[in-house]
Amino acid sequence: MAKMFTITVPPDLSRKKRERTADPRYVDGQKMLVEAMKYLAKADPVANRGAIELLSEHVRTRFRMTDSPLS
């Protein structure tokens, strides 16, 4: 059995933090997902329920809750 060693690195406090700004492409993408959900709900809400739920996960979170590196 292998042993794992960690080497701690102290943070560089002299480094200036970058100011966070909203990415307009992300906001536009969220708007597009909402429009797609509206379209699917108008067309056939029962048949498109799975697609609407999937898009809803993308709107609520930056990444899908169902994404997993293990699958």
HUBELNOR-V473078 format. One line per field, one symbol per residue. phi: phi as a letter, one per 20 degrees, with the letter a starting at -180 (. if undefined). psi: psi as a letter, one per 40 degrees, with the letter a starting at -180 (. if undefined). A space follows every 10 residues. Layout:
# HUBELNOR-V473078
phi=???
psi=???
This chain:
# HUBELNOR-V473078
phi=.edddddfcf fefefffefe cfefffffff ffffffffff fffafffegf ffffffffff cfcffefbfe e
psi=hiihihhihi iheehhihhh ihhddddddd dddddddddd dddgdddedd dddddddddd idiidehhee .
